[in-house]
C-alpha cells in the first residue's frame, strides 16, 4: 500500500530492530579489528558498509530474478504448477533423506 518507498522504510526499520543483525555485527565484525587500534571505529564502519554494499547487490539480483520469474509464471500457469510439483518433490526428497538418516 505504501509503494516501494514504504517497503524500503519498513524493511530498514525491521533490519535495524532485528536482534539477529545486531548480534551478528557485535560478535562477528570485531574479531577483524584490534581492540587497541586507534582507527577501530573507522575500520568497523568500512566493514559494516562493505556488508551493506554486498548484501544490497545480492538482494537486488534476487529481486530482479524473482520479478522475472513471477512475470513468466503469470504468463504460463501450467509451468508454475510444474514448478510447484518439482519443488514439492525436492522438499519431499530432503525430508525422506532426513528421516532415513535419523532412522539409522
N, CA, C and O atoms as a printed pandas DataFrame, in Angstrom:
     atom_number atom_name residue_name chain_id  residue_number  x_coord  y_coord  z_coord
0              1         N          UNK        A               1    0.815   -1.189    0.000
1              2        CA          UNK        A               1    0.000    0.000    0.000
2              3         C          UNK        A               1    0.856    1.250    0.000
3              4         O          UNK        A               1    0.443    2.280   -0.532
4              5         N          UNK        A               2    2.055    1.179    0.593
5              6        CA          UNK        A               2    2.921    2.341    0.682
6              7         C          UNK        A               2    3.857    2.491   -0.495
7              8         O          UNK        A               2    4.645    3.435   -0.535
8              9         N          UNK        A               3    3.792    1.594   -1.443
9             10        CA          UNK        A               3    4.683    1.662   -2.592
10            11         C          UNK        A               3    6.079    1.189   -2.250
11            12         O          UNK        A               3    6.326    0.601   -1.197
12            13         N          UNK        A               4    6.988    1.466   -3.177
13            14        CA          UNK        A               4    8.356    0.996   -2.984
14            15         C          UNK        A               4    9.060    1.744   -1.850
15            16         O          UNK        A               4    9.879    1.159   -1.142
16            17         N          UNK        A               5    8.754    3.009   -1.675
17            18        CA          UNK        A               5    9.353    3.779   -0.579
18            19         C          UNK        A               5    8.910    3.266    0.774
19            20         O          UNK        A               5    9.716    3.145    1.697
20            21         N          UNK        A               6    7.620    2.962    0.891
21            22        CA          UNK        A               6    7.110    2.406    2.144
22            23         C          UNK        A               6    7.713    1.050    2.453
23            24         O          UNK        A               6    8.012    0.745    3.608
24            25         N          UNK        A               7    7.893    0.235    1.419
25            26        CA          UNK        A               7    8.515   -1.076    1.604
26            27         C          UNK        A               7    9.965   -0.922    2.038
27            28         O          UNK        A               7   10.442   -1.672    2.889
28            29         N          UNK        A               8   10.669    0.048    1.458
29            30        CA          UNK        A               8   12.064    0.283    1.845
30            31         C          UNK        A               8   12.157    0.673    3.308
31            32         O          UNK        A               8   12.962    0.112    4.052
32            33         N          UNK        A               9   11.331    1.641    3.732
33            34        CA          UNK        A               9   11.408    2.103    5.126
34            35         C          UNK        A               9   10.972    1.021    6.098
35            36         O          UNK        A               9   11.532    0.913    7.189
36            37         N          UNK        A              10    9.989    0.222    5.729
37            38        CA          UNK        A              10    9.569   -0.887    6.597
38            39         C          UNK        A              10   10.697   -1.910    6.729
39            40         O          UNK        A              10   10.974   -2.392    7.827
40            41         N          UNK        A              11   11.343   -2.240    5.622
41            42        CA          UNK        A              11   12.469   -3.181    5.664
42            43         C          UNK        A              11   13.632   -2.640    6.461
43            44         O          UNK        A              11   14.269   -3.381    7.210
44            45         N          UNK        A              12   13.919   -1.357    6.312
45            46        CA          UNK        A              12   15.003   -0.733    7.082
46            47         C          UNK        A              12   14.704   -0.774    8.570
47            48         O          UNK        A              12   15.580   -1.101    9.371
48            49         N          UNK        A              13   13.489   -0.448    8.943
49            50        CA          UNK        A              13   13.109   -0.473   10.356
50            51         C          UNK        A              13   13.184   -1.884   10.928
51            52         O          UNK        A              13   13.645   -2.080   12.052
52            53         N          UNK        A              14   12.739   -2.848   10.167
53            54        CA          UNK        A              14   12.795   -4.238   10.620
54            55         C          UNK        A              14   14.247   -4.673   10.816
55            56         O          UNK        A              14   14.571   -5.304   11.822
56            57         N          UNK        A              15   15.127   -4.340    9.860
57            58        CA          UNK        A              15   16.530   -4.738    9.979
58            59         C          UNK        A              15   17.237   -4.015   11.120
59            60         O          UNK        A              15   18.073   -4.614   11.797
60            61         N          UNK        A              16   16.925   -2.755   11.347
61            62        CA          UNK        A              16   17.573   -2.027   12.436
62            63         C          UNK        A              16   17.136   -2.517   13.805
63            64         O          UNK        A              16   17.894   -2.413   14.769
64            65         N          UNK        A              17   15.931   -3.045   13.902
65            66        CA          UNK        A              17   15.441   -3.527   15.198
66            67         C          UNK        A              17   15.547   -5.043   15.338
67            68         O          UNK        A              17   15.094   -5.601   16.337
68            69         N          UNK        A              18   16.135   -5.711   14.359
69            70        CA          UNK        A              18   16.282   -7.161   14.387
70            71         C          UNK        A              18   17.468   -7.525   15.273
71            72         O          UNK        A              18   18.597   -7.155   14.952
72            73         N          UNK        A              19   17.252   -8.233   16.369
73            74        CA          UNK        A              19   18.376   -8.552   17.256
74            75         C          UNK        A              19   19.412   -9.465   16.606
75            76         O          UNK        A              19   20.579   -9.439   16.998
76            77         N          UNK        A              20   19.015  -10.265   15.630
77            78        CA          UNK        A              20   19.996  -11.133   14.963
78            79         C          UNK        A              20   21.032  -10.305   14.213
79            80         O          UNK        A              20   22.213  -10.652   14.205
80            81         N          UNK        A              21   20.611   -9.234   13.595
81            82        CA          UNK        A              21   21.548   -8.372   12.873
82            83         C          UNK        A              21   22.492   -7.700   13.853
83            84         O          UNK        A              21   23.697   -7.632   13.610
84            85         N          UNK        A              22   21.960   -7.209   14.947
85            86        CA          UNK        A              22   22.787   -6.547   15.959
86            87         C          UNK        A              22   23.800   -7.534   16.530
87            88         O          UNK        A              22   24.978   -7.204   16.667
88            89         N          UNK        A              23   23.351   -8.737   16.862
89            90        CA          UNK        A              23   24.251   -9.755   17.411
90            91         C          UNK        A              23   25.327  -10.116   16.392
91            92         O          UNK        A              23   26.488  -10.300   16.760
92            93         N          UNK        A              24   24.961  -10.218   15.128
93            94        CA          UNK        A              24   25.944  -10.511   14.088
94            95         C          UNK        A              24   27.043   -9.458   14.067
95            96         O          UNK        A              24   28.227   -9.793   14.085
96            97         N          UNK        A              25   26.657   -8.192   14.031
97            98        CA          UNK        A              25   27.657   -7.140   13.944
98            99         C          UNK        A              25   28.483   -7.024   15.215
99           100         O          UNK        A              25   29.673   -6.717   15.149
100          101         N          UNK        A              26   27.879   -7.263   16.361
101          102        CA          UNK        A              26   28.609   -7.158   17.631
102          103         C          UNK        A              26   29.574   -8.326   17.827
103          104         O          UNK        A              26   30.637   -8.150   18.423
104          105         N          UNK        A              27   29.224   -9.509   17.336
105          106        CA          UNK        A              27   30.073  -10.677   17.555
106          107         C          UNK        A              27   31.009  -10.990   16.401
107          108         O          UNK        A              27   32.122  -11.461   16.633
108          109         N          UNK        A              28   30.601  -10.747   15.186
109          110        CA          UNK        A              28   31.388  -11.173   14.037
110          111         C          UNK        A              28   32.430  -10.140   13.604
111          112         O          UNK        A              28   33.602  -10.478   13.436
112          113         N          UNK        A              29   32.023   -8.910   13.425
113          114        CA          UNK        A              29   32.934   -7.909   12.884
114          115         C          UNK        A              29   34.102   -7.541   13.799
115          116         O          UNK        A              29   35.209   -7.358   13.293
116          117         N          UNK        A              30   33.921   -7.422   15.116
117          118        CA          UNK        A              30   35.057   -7.016   15.963
118          119         C          UNK        A              30   36.250   -7.963   15.935
119          120         O          UNK        A              30   37.356   -7.536   16.267
120          121         N          UNK        A              31   36.086   -9.194   15.564
121          122        CA          UNK        A              31   37.218  -10.113   15.537
122          123         C          UNK        A              31   38.249   -9.742   14.468
123          124         O          UNK        A              31   39.375  -10.240   14.497
124          125         N          UNK        A              32   37.879   -8.886   13.540
125          126        CA          UNK        A              32   38.796   -8.469   12.491
126          127         C          UNK        A              32   39.532   -7.172   12.827
127          128         O          UNK        A              32   40.357   -6.703   12.043
128          129         N          UNK        A              33   39.239   -6.598   13.980
129          130        CA          UNK        A              33   39.825   -5.322   14.372
130          131         C          UNK        A              33   40.548   -5.492   15.710
131          132         O          UNK        A              33   40.007   -6.088   16.641
132          133         N          UNK        A              34   41.761   -4.969   15.800
133          134        CA          UNK        A              34   42.489   -4.991   17.056
134          135         C          UNK        A              34   41.829   -4.017   18.031
135          136         O          UNK        A              34   41.479   -2.897   17.658
136          137         N          UNK        A              35   41.663   -4.449   19.272
137          138        CA          UNK        A              35   40.967   -3.632   20.270
138          139         C          UNK        A              35   41.721   -2.336   20.572
139          140         O          UNK        A              35   41.105   -1.347   20.969
140          141         N          UNK        A              36   43.027   -2.325   20.393
141          142        CA          UNK        A              36   43.831   -1.137   20.717
142          143         C          UNK        A              36   44.130   -0.277   19.492
143          144         O          UNK        A              36   44.912    0.671   19.573
144          145         N          UNK        A              37   43.523   -0.598   18.381
145          146        CA          UNK        A              37   43.721    0.167   17.147
146          147         C          UNK        A              37   43.040    1.526   17.289
147          148         O          UNK        A              37   41.851    1.585   17.604
148          149         N          UNK        A              38   43.772    2.620   17.062
149          150        CA          UNK        A              38   43.147    3.950   17.205
150          151         C          UNK        A              38   42.096    4.233   16.126
151          152         O          UNK        A              38   41.276    5.137   16.286
152          153         N          UNK        A              39   42.115    3.478   15.047
153          154        CA          UNK        A              39   41.141    3.683   13.964
154          155         C          UNK        A              39   40.113    2.554   13.924
155          156         O          UNK        A              39   39.573    2.241   12.863
156          157         N          UNK        A              40   39.847    1.956   15.056
157          158        CA          UNK        A              40   38.939    0.801   15.111
158          159         C          UNK        A              40   37.532    1.174   14.648
159          160         O          UNK        A              40   36.908    0.413   13.908
160          161         N          UNK        A              41   37.029    2.318   15.065
161          162        CA          UNK        A              41   35.659    2.680   14.683
162          163         C          UNK        A              41   35.550    2.903   13.175
163          164         O          UNK        A              41   34.542    2.536   12.570
164          165         N          UNK        A              42   36.569    3.497   12.564
165          166        CA          UNK        A              42   36.544    3.705   11.119
166          167         C          UNK        A              42   36.607    2.366   10.382
167          168         O          UNK        A              42   35.933    2.176    9.370
168          169         N          UNK        A              43   37.415    1.447   10.892
169          170        CA          UNK        A              43   37.516    0.128   10.263
170          171         C          UNK        A              43   36.214   -0.646   10.407
171          172         O          UNK        A              43   35.801   -1.328    9.470
172          173         N          UNK        A              44   35.561   -0.556   11.559
173          174        CA          UNK        A              44   34.257   -1.205   11.734
174          175         C          UNK        A              44   33.226   -0.608   10.797
175          176         O          UNK        A              44   32.383   -1.324   10.257
176          177         N          UNK        A              45   33.289    0.708   10.599
177          178        CA          UNK        A              45   32.375    1.365    9.663
178          179         C          UNK        A              45   32.590    0.831    8.244
179          180         O          UNK        A              45   31.623    0.556    7.534
180          181         N          UNK        A              46   33.849    0.685    7.831
181          182        CA          UNK        A              46   34.150    0.183    6.494
182          183         C          UNK        A              46   33.652   -1.252    6.339
183          184         O          UNK        A              46   33.069   -1.599    5.312
184          185         N          UNK        A              47   33.880   -2.091    7.359
185          186        CA          UNK        A              47   33.396   -3.468    7.293
186          187         C          UNK        A              47   31.871   -3.515    7.224
187          188         O          UNK        A              47   31.304   -4.278    6.442
188          189         N          UNK        A              48   31.214   -2.702    8.040
189          190        CA          UNK        A              48   29.748   -2.650    8.018
190          191         C          UNK        A              48   29.221   -2.144    6.694
191          192         O          UNK        A              48   28.250   -2.680    6.161
192          193         N          UNK        A              49   29.859   -1.107    6.159
193          194        CA          UNK        A              49   29.428   -0.572    4.869
194          195         C          UNK        A              49   29.662   -1.586    3.754
195          196         O          UNK        A              49   28.848   -1.706    2.838
196          197         N          UNK        A              50   30.774   -2.316    3.833
197          198        CA          UNK        A              50   31.030   -3.370    2.856
198          199         C          UNK        A              50   29.959   -4.446    2.893
199          200         O          UNK        A              50   29.509   -4.926    1.852
200          201         N          UNK        A              51   29.554   -4.821    4.101
201          202        CA          UNK        A              51   28.474   -5.797    4.263
202          203         C          UNK        A              51   27.190   -5.284    3.629
203          204         O          UNK        A              51   26.503   -6.017    2.917
204          205         N          UNK        A              52   26.871   -4.030    3.890
205          206        CA          UNK        A              52   25.655   -3.434    3.324
206          207         C          UNK        A              52   25.725   -3.393    1.805
207          208         O          UNK        A              52   24.741   -3.702    1.132
208          209         N          UNK        A              53   26.876   -3.014    1.256
209          210        CA          UNK        A              53   27.021   -2.932   -0.205
210          211         C          UNK        A              53   26.866   -4.299   -0.855
211          212         O          UNK        A              53   26.168   -4.438   -1.859
212          213         N          UNK        A              54   27.514   -5.303   -0.285
213          214        CA          UNK        A              54   27.436   -6.648   -0.870
214          215         C          UNK        A              54   26.025   -7.193   -0.777
215          216         O          UNK        A              54   25.509   -7.733   -1.755
216          217         N          UNK        A              55   25.384   -7.061    0.387
217          218        CA          UNK        A              55   24.031   -7.608    0.526
218          219         C          UNK        A              55   23.030   -6.837   -0.336
219          220         O          UNK        A              55   22.049   -7.414   -0.806
220          221         N          UNK        A              56   23.264   -5.558   -0.544
221          222        CA          UNK        A              56   22.377   -4.799   -1.424
222          223         C          UNK        A              56   22.456   -5.327   -2.855
223          224         O          UNK        A              56   21.429   -5.486   -3.515
224          225         N          UNK        A              57   23.661   -5.598   -3.333
225          226        CA          UNK        A              57   23.815   -6.134   -4.690
226          227         C          UNK        A              57   23.192   -7.521   -4.815
227          228         O          UNK        A              57   22.495   -7.808   -5.788
228          229         N          UNK        A              58   23.445   -8.381   -3.827
229          230        CA          UNK        A              58   22.886   -9.733   -3.871
230          231         C          UNK        A              58   21.358   -9.683   -3.813
231          232         O          UNK        A              58   20.684  -10.361   -4.589
232          233         N          UNK        A              59   20.816   -8.886   -2.902
233          234        CA          UNK        A              59   19.357   -8.798   -2.781
234          235         C          UNK        A              59   18.726   -8.185   -4.031
235          236         O          UNK        A              59   17.636   -8.591   -4.434
236          237         N          UNK        A              60   19.398   -7.212   -4.647
237          238        CA          UNK        A              60   18.873   -6.633   -5.883
238          239         C          UNK        A              60   18.817   -7.693   -6.981
239          240         O          UNK        A              60   17.845   -7.755   -7.734
240          241         N          UNK        A              61   19.842   -8.518   -7.074
241          242        CA          UNK        A              61   19.841   -9.585   -8.076
242          243         C          UNK        A              61   18.723  -10.585   -7.808
243          244         O          UNK        A              61   18.049  -11.028   -8.738
244          245         N          UNK        A              62   18.523  -10.940   -6.548
245          246        CA          UNK        A              62   17.443  -11.873   -6.193
246          247         C          UNK        A              62   16.084  -11.276   -6.550
247          248         O          UNK        A              62   15.216  -11.973   -7.075
248          249         N          UNK        A              63   15.903  -10.003   -6.270
249          250        CA          UNK        A              63   14.633   -9.336   -6.571
250          251         C          UNK        A              63   14.381   -9.319   -8.079
251          252         O          UNK        A              63   13.262   -9.580   -8.522
252          253         N          UNK        A              64   15.410   -9.015   -8.868
253          254        CA          UNK        A              64   15.239   -8.978  -10.317
254          255         C          UNK        A              64   14.908  -10.356  -10.885
255          256         O          UNK        A              64   14.049  -10.480  -11.758
256          257         N          UNK        A              65   15.583  -11.379  -10.396
257          258        CA          UNK        A              65   15.301  -12.745  -10.858
258          259         C          UNK        A              65   13.891  -13.158  -10.440
259          260         O          UNK        A              65   13.158  -13.755  -11.228
260          261         N          UNK        A              66   13.512  -12.840   -9.201
261          262        CA          UNK        A              66   12.173  -13.195   -8.716
262          263         C          UNK        A              66   11.092  -12.460   -9.514
263          264         O          UNK        A              66   10.054  -13.039   -9.833
264          265         N          UNK        A              67   11.333  -11.197   -9.830
265          266        CA          UNK        A              67   10.346  -10.436  -10.611
266          267         C          UNK        A              67   10.160  -11.056  -11.995
267          268         O          UNK        A              67    9.039  -11.154  -12.495
268          269         N          UNK        A              68   11.258  -11.467  -12.602
269          270        CA          UNK        A              68   11.157  -12.112  -13.920
270          271         C          UNK        A              68   10.429  -13.451  -13.812
271          272         O          UNK        A              68    9.607  -13.789  -14.663
272          273         N          UNK        A              69   10.736  -14.205  -12.763
273          274        CA          UNK        A              69   10.084  -15.490  -12.551
274          275         C          UNK        A              69    8.578  -15.311  -12.368
275          276         O          UNK        A              69    7.790  -16.061  -12.944
276          277         N          UNK        A              70    8.180  -14.333  -11.577
277          278        CA          UNK        A              70    6.758  -14.089  -11.335
278          279         C          UNK        A              70    6.063  -13.672  -12.629
279          280         O          UNK        A              70    4.949  -14.113  -12.911
280          281         N          UNK        A              71    6.717  -12.827  -13.405
281          282        CA          UNK        A              71    6.112  -12.396  -14.675
282          283         C          UNK        A              71    5.921  -13.581  -15.618
283          284         O          UNK        A              71    4.881  -13.708  -16.264
284          285         N          UNK        A              72    6.933  -14.449  -15.692
285          286        CA          UNK        A              72    6.817  -15.639  -16.542
286          287         C          UNK        A              72    5.761  -16.601  -16.000
287          288         O          UNK        A              72    5.026  -17.220  -16.769
288          289         N          UNK        A              73    5.689  -16.723  -14.681
289          290        CA          UNK        A              73    4.720  -17.641  -14.071
290          291         C          UNK        A              73    3.287  -17.177  -14.312
291          292         O          UNK        A              73    2.393  -17.993  -14.533
292          293         N          UNK        A              74    3.077  -15.883  -14.268
293          294        CA          UNK        A              74    1.726  -15.366  -14.528
294          295         C          UNK        A              74    1.323  -15.594  -15.980
295          296         O          UNK        A              74    0.145  -15.770  -16.288
296          297         N          UNK        A              75    2.303  -15.589  -16.854
297          298        CA          UNK        A              75    2.010  -15.791  -18.271
298          299         C          UNK        A              75    1.757  -17.262  -18.594
299          300         O          UNK        A              75    1.107  -17.568  -19.594
300          301         N          UNK        A              76    2.261  -18.177  -17.765
301          302        CA          UNK        A              76    2.134  -19.601  -18.048
302          303         C          UNK        A              76    1.807  -20.365  -16.759
303          304         O          UNK        A              76    2.715  -20.877  -16.104
304          305         N          UNK        A              77    0.536  -20.448  -16.391
305          306        CA          UNK        A              77    0.156  -21.126  -15.145
306          307         C          UNK        A              77    0.541  -22.609  -15.122
307          308         O          UNK        A              77    0.798  -23.167  -14.055
308          309         N          UNK        A              78    0.579  -23.243  -16.292
309          310        CA          UNK        A              78    0.952  -24.662  -16.337
310          311         C          UNK        A              78    2.408  -24.856  -15.907
311          312         O          UNK        A              78    2.724  -25.801  -15.184
312          313         N          UNK        A              79    3.288  -23.963  -16.350
313          314        CA          UNK        A              79    4.698  -24.032  -15.944
314          315         C          UNK        A              79    4.834  -23.775  -14.446
315          316         O          UNK        A              79    5.676  -24.387  -13.788
316          317         N          UNK        A              80    4.017  -22.879  -13.902
317          318        CA          UNK        A              80    4.048  -22.615  -12.466
318          319         C          UNK        A              80    3.620  -23.854  -11.682
319          320         O          UNK        A              80    4.221  -24.184  -10.659
320          321         N          UNK        A              81    2.604  -24.524  -12.152
321          322        CA          UNK        A              81    2.145  -25.751  -11.495
322          323         C          UNK        A              81    3.243  -26.814  -11.540
323          324         O          UNK        A              81    3.479  -27.511  -10.553
324          325         N          UNK        A              82    3.908  -26.935  -12.682
325          326        CA          UNK        A              82    5.018  -27.882  -12.809
326          327         C          UNK        A              82    6.149  -27.524  -11.841
327          328         O          UNK        A              82    6.731  -28.406  -11.210
328          329         N          UNK        A              83    6.455  -26.247  -11.728
329          330        CA          UNK        A              83    7.472  -25.793  -10.782
330          331         C          UNK        A              83    7.068  -26.141   -9.352
331          332         O          UNK        A              83    7.894  -26.606   -8.566
332          333         N          UNK        A              84    5.795  -25.917   -9.015
333          334        CA          UNK        A              84    5.311  -26.246   -7.667
334          335         C          UNK        A              84    5.476  -27.736   -7.367
335          336         O          UNK        A              84    5.918  -28.109   -6.280
336          337         N          UNK        A              85    5.125  -28.568   -8.315
337          338        CA          UNK        A              85    5.268  -30.018   -8.111
338          339         C          UNK        A              85    6.737  -30.417   -7.989
339          340         O          UNK        A              85    7.086  -31.252   -7.155
340          341         N          UNK        A              86    7.586  -29.830   -8.805
341          342        CA          UNK        A              86    9.016  -30.142   -8.742
342          343         C          UNK        A              86    9.604  -29.697   -7.396
343          344         O          UNK        A              86   10.409  -30.410   -6.796
344          345         N          UNK        A              87    9.199  -28.525   -6.937
345          346        CA          UNK        A              87    9.689  -28.036   -5.651
346          347         C          UNK        A              87    9.182  -28.918   -4.514
347          348         O          UNK        A              87    9.931  -29.228   -3.587
348          349         N          UNK        A              88    7.928  -29.320   -4.580
349          350        CA          UNK        A              88    7.371  -30.220   -3.563
350          351         C          UNK        A              88    8.104  -31.552   -3.567
351          352         O          UNK        A              88    8.363  -32.116   -2.505
352          353         N          UNK        A              89    8.440  -32.059   -4.740
353          354        CA          UNK        A              89    9.185  -33.318   -4.828
354          355         C          UNK        A              89   10.574  -33.159   -4.225
355          356         O          UNK        A              89   11.045  -34.046   -3.512
356          357         N          UNK        A              90   11.228  -32.046   -4.501
357          358        CA          UNK        A              90   12.556  -31.798   -3.941
358          359         C          UNK        A              90   12.504  -31.724   -2.412
359          360         O          UNK        A              90   13.336  -32.326   -1.734
360          361         N          UNK        A              91   11.544  -30.997   -1.878
361          362        CA          UNK        A              91   11.411  -30.897   -0.421
362          363         C          UNK        A              91   11.043  -32.246    0.194
363          364         O          UNK        A              91   11.498  -32.570    1.290
364          365         N          UNK        A              92   10.234  -33.021   -0.494
365          366        CA          UNK        A              92    9.893  -34.369   -0.018
366          367         C          UNK        A              92   11.127  -35.259    0.005
367          368         O          UNK        A              92   11.309  -36.050    0.930
368          369         N          UNK        A              93   11.975  -35.132   -1.009
369          370        CA          UNK        A              93   13.214  -35.912   -1.035
370          371         C          UNK        A              93   14.124  -35.517    0.120
371          372         O          UNK        A              93   14.729  -36.382    0.754
372          373         N          UNK        A              94   14.228  -34.226    0.398
373          374        CA          UNK        A              94   15.024  -33.784    1.548
374          375         C          UNK        A              94   14.462  -34.351    2.848
375          376         O          UNK        A              94   15.216  -34.819    3.701
376          377         N          UNK        A              95   13.142  -34.311    3.000
377          378        CA          UNK        A              95   12.509  -34.834    4.208
378          379         C          UNK        A              95   12.734  -36.333    4.337
379          380         O          UNK        A              95   13.016  -36.828    5.428
380          381         N          UNK        A              96   12.612  -37.054    3.237
381          382        CA          UNK        A              96   12.826  -38.504    3.270
382          383         C          UNK        A              96   14.274  -38.819    3.636
383          384         O          UNK        A              96   14.538  -39.743    4.405
384          385         N          UNK        A              97   15.194  -38.060    3.090
385          386        CA          UNK        A              97   16.601  -38.286    3.431
386          387         C          UNK        A              97   16.847  -38.001    4.909
387          388         O          UNK        A              97   17.588  -38.738    5.561
388          389         N          UNK        A              98   16.251  -36.965    5.438
389          390        CA          UNK        A              98   16.398  -36.647    6.857
390          391         C          UNK        A              98   15.829  -37.749    7.727
391          392         O          UNK        A              98   16.459  -38.171    8.696
392          393         N          UNK        A              99   14.641  -38.215    7.384
393          394        CA          UNK        A              99   14.029  -39.320    8.140
394          395         C          UNK        A              99   14.899  -40.562    8.041
395          396         O          UNK        A              99   15.120  -41.259    9.032
396          397         N          UNK        A             100   15.393  -40.834    6.832
397          398        CA          UNK        A             100   16.224  -42.027    6.622
398          399         C          UNK        A             100   17.520  -41.938    7.428
399          400         O          UNK        A             100   17.948  -42.933    8.012
400          401         N          UNK        A             101   18.150  -40.762    7.468
401          402        CA          UNK        A             101   19.409  -40.630    8.196
402          403         C          UNK        A             101   19.199  -40.668    9.715
403          404         O          UNK        A             101   20.072  -41.128   10.450
404          405         N          UNK        A             102   18.058  -40.190   10.176
405          406        CA          UNK        A             102   17.753  -40.227   11.615
406          407         C          UNK        A             102   17.382  -41.628   12.064
407          408         O          UNK        A             102   17.544  -41.968   13.236
408          409         N          UNK        A             103   16.883  -42.446   11.142
409          410        CA          UNK        A             103   16.454  -43.809   11.487
410          411         C          UNK        A             103   17.657  -44.722   11.706
411          412         O          UNK        A             103   17.531  -45.743   12.382
412          413         N          UNK        A             104   18.808  -44.384   11.158
413          414        CA          UNK        A             104   19.999  -45.241   11.290
414          415         C          UNK        A             104   20.604  -45.174   12.665
415          416         O          UNK        A             104   21.607  -45.835   12.931
